[in-house]
Amino acid sequence: MALPALPRDAIVLGAEATDWRDAVRLAGAALTAAGIARPGYAGEMVRMIEEHGPYVVIAPGLALAHARPGPEVLADGLAIVTLATPVDFGHPYNDPVSVVLALAVASGDAHIALVAELANIFNDSSAVADLAAARSVDDVMAIMGAAK
């Protein structure tokens, strides 16, 4: 399965976040700006972390925020936010987070396959650092294998 859409307007570089909730909301706002999700999806992602803990911090410096498919999701898609100052999510090993990926999927069937596909990108241990250091949307697109 291919990665979901990563529209250029769903990439935000060097964002300022006061805490993990703010960082996740910034990623949700990027999904909304790209037409992937409605504004309420950001709150759903925050709620999932509040309920289940920092399980979304999947590698050192990297959070994969997401929520269940539902009416807030308009299409499968991905947003990427890099943070000017990393924030703690409360993960015992992988904090602080400097890159937040937000994943929205319209169908539960696609969810696991898309997460696995994303994991393949981050098998390259330099991918998180490369994203955190990205200076342009084109840099991010190239790292994610979405360069057009």
Secondary structure, DSSP 8 states (H G I E B T S, - for coil): ----B--GGGEEEEE--SSHHHHHHHHHHHHHHTTSB-THHHHHHHHHHHHH-STTEEETTEEEEE--SSTTB-S-EEEEEEEEEEE--S-TTT-SEEEEEEEE-S-HHHHHHHHHHHHHHTTSTTHHHHHHH--SHHHHHHHTT---
